[in-house]
Amino acid sequence: MLRNRGIVFKLIALVVTAGGFIFLCVFGYSYFFSRRTIEENINESARNLAQATVGRIEASLRSVQKIPLNDRYFVESTPLDPAALHDLLFNVLESNADICGAAIAFEPGKRQNVRGFAPYVYRSEWTIAFTELASERIDYTLADWYQIPRELSGPEWSEPYYGEGQDRTLKSTYSVPFYMTAKGQKRLAGVIAVDISLKRLQAIVSSVKVLQTGYAFLISQNGTVVTHPRSELIMNATIFGMAEEAGDTSLRELGRRMIKGESGLVPLGPGPLGSASLMYYAPIPSNNWSLAVVFPVAELMADVRRFNMIAFILAVAGLAALSGAVVIIAHSITRPLRTMAQAAGHIAEGNFDAPLPVSLSGDEVGVMTKAFEDMRISLKDYIERLTETTAAKQAIESELKVAREIQMSIIPKTFPSFPAGTGVDMHAWIEPARDVGGDFYDFFFLDRSRLCAIIADVSDKGVPASLFMAVTKTLIKAKAAPGKAPGDVLTTVNNELATGSETNMFVTVFFAVLDLKTGELLYANGGHNPPILIRSQGKPMPIEKTGNPVVGVIEGIEYGSKGLTLYPGDMLLLFTDGVTEAVNLRGELFGDERLLKELSAAADPSPSGRIEAVRQALARHSEGAPQADDITMLAVRYEGPLMEREG
Amino acid sequence: MKVETKKENEVTVATVIGRMDALTTSEVERTLMSLLDQGEMKLLIDLDGLDYISSAGLRTLLATAKRMKQRSGIMAFANLKGHAKEVFEISGFYSLFTVYDSVESALEQLGR
């Protein structure tokens, strides 16, 4: 996907991806930890806040509880005196602002005091008023505040209730039963009840504020809401009612735990108690009510969220800035590269003078520009030199071509060379390995009946060899004379060539003189492969060696001559080692045996037929391997002394 | 193609292994010339490992021999066989150089 994009794109993709990844890691880590720290803090402060509030409520309740417990001793230990009781109750109200009413209610007797006796002192609007609760209309013994402690035989806080009268304040009554001992039997004598206004408790609870929307509320033993910032819920709702209404089973379960007196921290989803929040609840030991403190999570996490938002904005801005920087850097790299690519394009078209961008910086691009400039200069030089060299080489090649043409022109190549009836049939073939070879052959008449045939191989190739060859050929032709033995001719030629020779170039020469009248052949051999004699009847075979060395190196060598007689139809094949040492791709030589075999197997026994047969065999043998050496063959067939017959 | 040289008393023996053709002969020439430059006066060339020799190879041997002769040194051959022997026969090198059958007999003769 990235492969075909530019460097800028790749860098940005890479940097942004890597940067984004690093940011996400850091961001995630810090978010996780800050959240956890905050949660820990919330747990801690929720517990502390709730416990402190519970403590304050508890203290307030305990201070109230002490009063009836103290009064009980007085009532139990003193003979019944209505005036004293009245004073006692007055004192209670006067000395305790929290208490808004107090009563000492006696158990009605069977014979006396049938209606009961229950003096009640309470706060009226401005004063403290007194009344007797026992009347025809009201049987106080049926009231909860009387009946519950009586039945439970212990002090008891009542459920909250609204007081009668004008003030209609929310109240709760603390009732303590008292006993009389008569005839050794302890029996219930009545109940001391103290009413308190819950305003003070409400004030304590509503003073609990957590951030903007956090609050505390109190529920009674039955789950009735006693205090709540939403005053319409007070006394009108229970936690179970709210759970029922919202269909929230977890809230119901929570309510159960609260009235059971448990404490704990629970997360709350959005519901009747407000938005998502954490709630800590704890019991108030005195009256088994339960206090709950609600922590608004969203608000508590607002800092974290704000921090995250800022971090996110910073990250995006940072990545954008980074991308910008990358673009600038990448452009500073790619601009010279693009210019360079253009310049390279010009150079590729052959314009070596195309200006390259000047880079003053020492960075990699600068180094490359410098290298490129060096390349351009050396390439320019090289191309110039190459052009010159190529021109020179072409000149040399054309000279070589001319040299080859000259060389080939001094070798007789017209066959048949002599008119019919000359007494000899000849054919030759030469194939230089390079443009200019070192092999040559020649034939000419010394006089009317004597034919010279020469084959030679200079120990090199190319122009030097061809010059040496031309000299040798000319020398042999110049030194050959009627009546002069072939060996003497080679002796002379050798001395001429070897004198002052510094090149160590040598030539192998086979030189023969055939007397066409008699078929007598005299020959000398300077280190050359012995030619093959093919009798008209019989197997081809090499002629006898003379044992003389190559020509042109060492002065003073005496070359010997040998002789043999050709009969009509006999043929002599002169060849160079290019034939027998032709190599194929496997490195195998053509060989003497193969040459003899191909000569005897030739379908056409004429000189041209046999040479053609060997040529084709060589082509088959080479299998396309490059020719290593010049290949030369000269075939001479003696036709018989025809001239003699005519003459 | 490689040339190994060793010294037996005052005779330097150069053993030529492989082919001596137009391509490889220059290496042999370099080695032999450096031996001559060191002032060796008796050089025996062991051709036991020579597979093939072309006219270029012969020319190298000739050139070495001529330089040796100019300073009155001795150069000889040993262990000619196969193709090399044939080429030596055809080119008449047998008539130009001393050729021994073995390195031992050559050392015996040259050492005197």
Interface residues (C-beta under 8 A of the other chain):
Chain A: D457 V458 S459 D460 K461 N504 M505 F506 T508 N525 G526 G527 H528 N529 P530 K545 T546 G547 N548 P549 V550 V553 I554 I557 D577 E581 L589 A628 D629
Chain B: D21 A22 Y52 S54 S55 A56 L58 R59 L62 A63 K66 H83 E89 I90 S91 G92 F93 Y94 S95 L96
